[in-house]
Amino acid sequence: MVDYGEETPSVSAEQGVEEATVETQAAEVIGESAFEFYKTAEGEEVLEDEDELVWRQCAPGHFDTSTGKPTLDLFRPNEADSGMMSGSRKSKTTAERAYKHRVEVDQKLSKGTWAVSVAEVDKVDARVVDDSANLKPPPAPPPGHVFIDVRHLKDLDKRERLRFRSTLLIFANKRGRQFPAP
């Protein structure tokens, strides 16, 4: 069983966690990766365009209704994804199409589509990998499927896992919900 971290509360002023504090902690993230990534599989492509956006769907349980924003769990790897957090890439699909695929095709709930860039993912010692060439139906694969590769980060301590997730959450929240319109 792979454990990527414990449940965490949402980051909100109401709960006494100031966003400025989280931003300060996030700024401490290592700039150059000290980790070795897993080898990519045949057909996978590591994205290098720093401006490329990764659409990420927010499950209802990862959404704080009091703030209207996702919680840290939006970027919490889980056992089901094995450290490869799913998303879709902007150059292959829209935020709306990614959202509709999640809700209509996958039959899963989503509070909306948020985004982080490849450059932002790189800043947290992770990477974005396009594996869409390897996905075959059924079920119908999401358009432009990618994953944020964090398999190599599974042994980080609690503080480092929090820093990873809070940094990506800050980037996503600064950009705001991409679909549906807030």
C-alpha positions as CSV (number, residue, x, y, z in Angstrom):
1,M,0.0,0.0,0.0
2,V,1.4,3.4,-1.0
3,D,0.8,6.3,1.4
4,Y,1.2,9.7,-0.1
5,G,0.0,11.7,2.9
6,E,-2.6,12.2,5.4
7,E,-6.0,13.9,5.1
8,T,-5.6,17.7,5.5
9,P,-8.0,20.5,6.2
10,S,-8.6,23.2,3.6
11,V,-6.5,26.3,3.7
12,S,-8.7,29.1,4.7
13,A,-8.6,32.2,6.9
14,E,-11.6,30.8,8.9
15,Q,-9.5,27.9,10.0
16,G,-6.7,30.2,11.1
17,V,-4.3,29.4,8.3
18,E,-3.2,32.6,6.5
19,E,-2.6,32.3,2.8
20,A,0.5,34.5,3.2
21,T,2.0,32.0,5.6
22,V,1.3,29.2,3.1
23,E,2.8,31.3,0.3
24,T,5.9,31.9,2.4
25,Q,6.3,28.1,3.0
26,A,5.7,27.4,-0.6
27,A,8.4,29.8,-1.7
28,E,10.9,27.6,0.1
29,V,10.4,24.8,-2.4
30,I,13.6,23.5,-3.9
31,G,14.2,25.0,-7.3
32,E,16.3,22.3,-8.9
33,S,15.1,18.7,-8.5
34,A,17.1,16.6,-6.2
35,F,14.9,13.6,-7.1
36,E,15.3,11.0,-9.7
37,F,12.2,10.4,-11.8
38,Y,10.8,7.1,-12.9
39,K,11.6,6.1,-16.5
40,T,8.8,7.0,-18.9
41,A,7.0,4.2,-20.6
42,E,6.9,3.8,-24.4
43,G,4.5,6.4,-25.8
44,E,4.8,8.7,-22.9
45,E,6.1,12.3,-23.4
46,V,7.5,14.6,-20.6
47,L,6.0,18.0,-21.3
48,E,8.6,20.8,-21.6
49,D,6.5,23.7,-22.7
50,E,6.4,25.8,-19.5
51,D,3.3,27.7,-20.6
52,E,1.2,24.5,-21.1
53,L,-1.7,24.3,-18.6
54,V,-2.8,21.1,-16.9
55,W,-6.6,21.0,-16.2
56,R,-7.4,19.3,-12.9
57,Q,-10.9,18.4,-11.8
58,C,-12.0,19.2,-8.2
59,A,-14.0,16.4,-6.6
60,P,-16.7,17.7,-4.2
61,G,-14.8,16.4,-1.2
62,H,-11.8,18.5,-2.2
63,F,-13.8,21.7,-2.2
64,D,-14.4,24.2,0.6
65,T,-17.9,25.6,0.1
66,S,-17.2,28.4,2.6
67,T,-14.4,29.9,0.5
68,G,-15.5,28.6,-2.9
69,K,-12.0,27.2,-3.5
70,P,-10.4,23.7,-3.6
71,T,-8.7,22.3,-0.5
72,L,-5.1,21.0,-0.4
73,D,-6.5,17.6,-1.4
74,L,-6.9,18.8,-5.0
75,F,-3.2,17.9,-5.3
76,R,-3.0,15.0,-2.9
77,P,-1.9,11.8,-4.6
78,N,-3.9,8.8,-3.6
79,E,-3.5,5.0,-3.8
80,A,-5.8,4.8,-6.9
81,D,-3.6,7.0,-9.0
82,S,-0.3,5.5,-7.8
83,G,1.4,8.9,-7.7
84,M,0.3,9.8,-11.2
85,M,-2.4,12.5,-10.7
86,S,-4.6,12.8,-13.7
87,G,-5.3,15.9,-15.8
88,S,-5.7,17.1,-19.3
89,R,-3.6,19.4,-21.3
90,K,-4.8,22.8,-22.6
91,S,-3.2,22.3,-26.1
92,K,-5.4,19.2,-26.6
93,T,-8.7,20.2,-25.0
94,T,-10.5,23.0,-23.2
95,A,-11.3,23.4,-19.5
96,E,-15.0,22.9,-20.4
97,R,-14.4,19.7,-22.4
98,A,-12.3,18.3,-19.6
99,Y,-15.0,19.1,-17.1
100,K,-17.8,17.6,-19.3
101,H,-15.7,14.4,-19.8
102,R,-15.4,14.0,-16.1
103,V,-19.1,14.5,-15.4
104,E,-20.8,13.1,-18.5
105,V,-18.4,10.3,-19.6
106,D,-16.7,9.2,-16.4
107,Q,-20.0,9.8,-14.4
108,K,-18.1,11.5,-11.6
109,L,-18.8,14.8,-9.8
110,S,-16.7,17.9,-10.2
111,K,-16.9,21.3,-8.6
112,G,-15.0,22.7,-11.6
113,T,-11.7,22.8,-13.5
114,W,-8.6,24.4,-12.1
115,A,-5.2,24.7,-13.7
116,V,-1.5,24.7,-13.1
117,S,1.3,25.2,-15.6
118,V,4.1,22.8,-16.5
119,A,6.5,25.4,-15.1
120,E,4.6,25.5,-11.8
121,V,4.7,21.7,-11.5
122,D,8.4,21.8,-12.2
123,K,8.9,24.2,-9.3
124,V,7.6,21.5,-6.9
125,D,10.1,18.8,-8.1
126,A,7.4,17.1,-10.1
127,R,6.8,16.8,-13.9
128,V,3.9,16.5,-16.3
129,V,3.7,13.4,-18.6
130,D,1.4,13.0,-21.6
131,D,0.3,9.4,-21.6
132,S,-2.7,9.9,-24.0
133,A,-1.2,7.6,-26.7
134,N,-1.2,4.7,-24.2
135,L,-4.9,5.0,-23.1
136,K,-7.3,2.8,-24.9
137,P,-11.1,2.5,-24.5
138,P,-13.0,1.3,-22.6
139,P,-13.6,3.5,-20.8
140,A,-13.2,6.4,-23.1
141,P,-9.9,8.2,-22.2
142,P,-10.1,11.8,-21.3
143,P,-9.0,14.1,-24.1
144,G,-5.4,15.1,-23.9
145,H,-4.8,13.0,-20.8
146,V,-1.6,13.8,-18.8
147,F,-0.5,13.0,-15.3
148,I,1.4,15.0,-12.7
149,D,4.2,12.6,-11.9
150,V,4.9,12.5,-8.1
151,R,5.7,8.8,-7.7
152,H,9.3,9.7,-6.6
153,L,8.0,12.0,-3.8
154,K,6.2,9.3,-1.8
155,D,8.8,9.1,0.9
156,L,8.8,12.9,1.7
157,D,8.0,13.8,5.2
158,K,4.7,15.4,6.2
159,R,6.1,19.0,5.9
160,E,7.4,18.5,2.4
161,R,4.2,16.8,1.2
162,L,2.3,19.8,2.6
163,R,4.6,22.2,0.9
164,F,4.2,20.4,-2.5
165,R,0.4,20.5,-2.3
166,S,0.1,24.0,-0.9
167,T,2.4,25.4,-3.6
168,L,0.3,23.9,-6.4
169,L,-2.9,24.9,-4.7
170,I,-1.7,28.5,-4.5
171,F,-0.9,28.5,-8.2
172,A,-4.3,27.0,-9.1
173,N,-6.2,29.4,-6.9
174,K,-4.4,32.5,-8.2
175,R,-5.5,31.4,-11.7
176,G,-9.0,30.7,-10.4
177,R,-11.7,28.2,-11.6
178,Q,-11.4,27.8,-15.3
179,F,-14.8,26.1,-15.9
180,P,-17.6,26.6,-15.1
181,A,-17.3,30.4,-14.7
182,P,-17.1,31.3,-11.0
